[in-house]
Amino acid sequence: MGDADVAAWETGVGAWEWTPDVQLERLWARCRAEAQRPPFAPEPPTADTAIAAAGLSYYAAAFYRSGDLVEGPRQRHFHKAGAAARVCVRVRSSSPWTGALRPGAELHGLLRLSSVFGAQDDHWAAPDGPLPVLGAALKLPVYRAPSLNLLLLQAPDGAVRTLDGALGVPLATALPSAASAANLSAPQRFAAAENEARSAAALRAIEAPAAQRPTRLSVERWCALHPSGARSPGAPSPWALRLRLRAEALRRLRASTAADLRERLWQTTWRARPEATTAWATLDWCAEGGPWKPLADIALQTRFLVSPVISAQLHFQHLVGEQ
């Protein structure tokens, strides 16, 4: 990829003129450049150190920056230990939604999984150590518009003390308030509350709608826009989406003895191939206060990879409203 292409990715606008499949091919080529092999460099920051290092502008950039790559390398205070793969998302025929989530849609993009506050079990084992919280981010390139990005997190729970335990916890776009987080030590509860407060301050700084909550990321744009560029403005949307690993994926990841999430992902997904049809994860949807219902299946099309671009430059915008 030439210098002009890199500049287009960093600013966003030029890259959006490419078709979604070309965008994905070029973006993945950048991500797999300089791909690394395990063991990976440890990324053990605690919640306290990450939050202390990340100022208001850092939080705000997550909401207003729309490009797929940022000028890098940049310091990533959260989600530092991550790996990415190409995926196919197949929306079920029972979907009641429009846009990218319309019934039968087949979507192609990137999925990144990460440790939010720590990378290894030995760091999580400390009594007041990093919260064993995992994050996921899904990106679908769109024709002549910013990518569709879905950010999902686990609710912090002090009873989950190992990577094996964290892998079984679903990740969602809406979480309970830090005040109601379960079984946390005093330092962990403070860190969770401070993270929520700084997210709220960032939303105010960018003049987000008053109704936007720091504990719920928007999914409206996913029903208002299809990767082809077709729009359904004002379309109804779910209250929240969540991702959960399928039983076979969970079994394989837990069978690994690696302490590092990235190494487990790298080791256990080597069989992934473009024609894969076996679902690796499931997306569910819910109305506010309602039950979760299955929405789509996610199949891996490549192995999870770790690279400097995936670690320090790949960006997933946190959505506010339909945008």
Residue pairs with C-beta under 8 A, 6 or more apart in sequence:
1 26
1 29
1 30
4 14
5 15
5 26
6 30
6 69
7 14
8 14
8 15
9 15
9 26
9 27
9 30
9 67
9 68
9 69
10 67
10 69
10 70
10 71
11 67
12 66
12 67
12 68
12 146
15 23
15 26
15 27
15 67
15 68
16 23
16 142
16 143
16 144
16 145
16 146
17 144
18 26
18 141
19 143
20 108
20 140
20 141
20 142
20 143
20 227
20 228
21 108
21 141
23 68
23 141
23 147
24 86
24 108
24 109
24 110
24 141
27 68
27 69
27 110
27 141
28 86
28 110
28 302
30 69
30 309
30 313
31 84
31 110
31 305
31 307
31 309
31 310
31 314
32 305
32 307
33 307
33 309
34 307
34 308
34 309
35 305
35 306
35 307
36 306
36 307
36 308
37 266
38 258
38 260
38 262
38 263
38 266
38 267
38 306
39 260
39 263
40 81
40 119
40 260
40 262
40 263
40 306
42 81
42 119
42 120
42 123
42 260
43 80
43 81
43 115
43 118
43 119
44 118
44 119
44 120
44 123
44 130
45 53
45 77
45 80
45 117
45 118
45 130
46 117
46 118
46 123
46 129
46 130
46 191
47 117
47 130
47 131
47 188
47 191
47 192
47 195
48 187
48 190
48 191
50 77
50 78
50 117
51 77
51 191
51 194
51 195
51 198
53 75
53 77
54 77
54 78
54 198
56 198
56 201
56 202
56 205
58 77
59 198
59 199
59 201
59 202
60 202
60 205
60 206
62 202
62 317
62 318
63 202
63 203
63 206
63 208
63 317
63 318
63 319
63 320
64 206
64 317
65 315
65 317
66 146
66 317
67 146
67 315
68 139
68 141
68 147
68 314
68 315
69 309
69 313
69 314
69 315
70 313
70 315
71 313
72 308
72 309
72 312
72 313
73 308
73 311
73 312
73 313
74 312
74 313
75 312
76 311
76 312
78 116
78 117
78 135
79 112
79 114
79 115
79 116
79 135
79 137
80 114
80 115
80 119
80 311
81 114
81 115
81 118
81 119
81 260
81 261
81 262
82 112
82 113
82 114
82 115
82 135
82 262
82 306
82 310
82 311
83 112
83 113
83 114
83 261
83 262
83 265
83 266
83 304
83 305
83 306
83 310
84 110
84 111
84 112
84 113
84 304
84 305
84 310
84 314
85 110
85 111
85 265
85 269
85 272
85 300
85 301
85 302
85 303
85 304
85 305
86 108
86 109
86 110
86 111
86 300
86 301
86 302
87 108
87 109
87 110
87 111
87 138
87 280
87 298
87 299
87 300
87 301
88 106
88 107
88 108
88 276
88 298
88 299
88 301
89 105
89 106
89 107
89 108
89 109
89 138
89 140
89 283
89 296
89 297
89 298
90 105
90 106
90 107
90 279
90 296
90 297
90 298
90 299
91 100
91 101
91 102
91 103
91 104
91 105
91 106
91 107
91 295
91 296
92 103
92 104
92 294
92 295
92 296
92 297
93 103
93 104
94 103
94 294
95 101
95 102
95 103
95 104
95 105
95 295
95 296
97 222
97 223
97 235
97 236
97 237
97 238
97 285
97 295
98 223
98 224
98 232
98 235
98 236
99 221
99 222
99 223
99 224
99 225
99 226
99 230
99 231
99 232
99 235
100 107
100 140
100 148
100 222
100 223
100 225
100 226
100 227
101 222
101 223
101 285
101 295
101 296
102 226
105 226
107 140
107 227
108 140
108 301
109 138
109 139
109 140
109 141
109 147
109 148
110 138
110 139
110 314
111 136
111 137
111 138
111 139
111 281
111 298
111 300
112 136
112 137
112 139
112 310
112 314
112 316
113 134
113 135
113 136
113 261
113 265
113 304
114 134
114 135
114 136
114 137
114 261
115 133
115 134
115 135
115 261
116 131
116 133
116 134
116 135
116 153
116 154
117 130
117 131
117 132
117 133
117 191
118 124
118 129
118 130
118 131
118 132
119 260
119 261
119 262
120 163
120 259
120 260
121 162
121 163
121 259
122 259
123 129
123 130
124 130
124 132
124 161
124 162
124 163
125 161
125 162
127 185
128 185
128 186
128 187
128 188
131 156
131 158
131 184
131 188
131 191
131 192
132 160
132 161
132 162
132 163
132 165
132 166
133 153
133 154
133 156
133 166
134 153
134 154
134 166
134 167
134 169
134 171
134 261
135 151
135 152
135 153
135 154
135 171
136 151
136 152
136 153
136 171
136 243
137 149
137 150
137 151
137 152
137 316
138 149
138 150
138 152
138 243
138 298
138 316
139 147
139 148
139 149
139 150
139 316
140 147
140 148
140 149
140 227
141 147
141 227
142 148
142 225
142 226
142 227
142 229
143 227
143 228
143 229
144 229
145 225
145 229
146 317
146 323
147 317
148 221
148 222
148 225
148 227
149 316
149 317
149 318
149 319
150 173
150 219
150 222
150 241
150 316
151 173
151 217
151 316
151 318
151 319
152 171
152 172
152 173
152 241
152 242
152 243
153 171
153 172
153 175
154 166
154 169
154 170
154 171
154 172
155 169
155 172
155 175
155 176
155 181
155 182
156 178
156 181
156 182
156 184
156 188
156 192
157 169
157 181
157 182
157 183
157 184
158 181
158 182
158 183
158 184
158 185
158 188
159 182
159 183
160 166
160 169
163 259
163 261
163 264
164 254
167 245
167 250
167 253
167 254
168 245
168 250
170 242
170 243
170 244
170 284
171 242
171 243
171 244
172 240
172 241
172 242
172 243
173 216
173 217
173 218
173 219
173 240
173 241
173 242
174 215
174 216
174 217
174 239
174 240
175 215
175 216
176 215
177 196
177 215
178 189
178 192
178 193
178 195
178 196
179 193
181 188
181 189
181 192
184 192
196 214
196 215
197 214
199 214
200 214
203 212
203 214
203 320
206 320
208 320
208 321
209 320
209 321
212 218
212 320
212 321
216 239
216 240
217 318
217 319
217 320
218 319
218 320
218 321
218 322
218 323
219 237
219 238
219 240
219 241
219 319
220 237
220 319
220 321
220 322
221 319
221 321
221 322
221 323
222 237
222 241
223 232
223 235
223 236
223 237
223 238
224 231
224 232
224 233
224 234
224 235
224 237
224 322
225 231
225 232
226 232
233 322
234 322
238 285
238 286
238 287
238 295
239 285
239 286
239 287
239 288
239 289
239 290
240 285
240 286
240 288
241 283
241 284
241 285
241 295
242 283
242 284
242 285
242 286
242 292
243 281
243 282
243 283
243 284
243 298
244 281
244 282
244 284
245 253
245 280
245 281
246 279
246 280
246 281
246 282
248 278
248 280
249 268
249 280
249 281
252 268
253 264
253 265
253 268
255 268
256 263
256 264
256 267
256 268
258 264
258 267
262 304
262 306
265 304
266 303
266 304
266 305
266 306
269 280
269 300
269 302
269 303
269 304
270 303
272 300
272 301
272 302
272 303
273 301
274 301
274 302
276 299
276 300
276 301
277 299
278 299
279 297
279 298
279 299
280 298
280 299
280 300
281 297
281 298
282 294
282 295
282 296
282 297
282 298
283 294
283 295
283 296
283 297
283 298
284 292
284 293
284 294
284 295
285 292
285 293
285 295
286 292
286 293
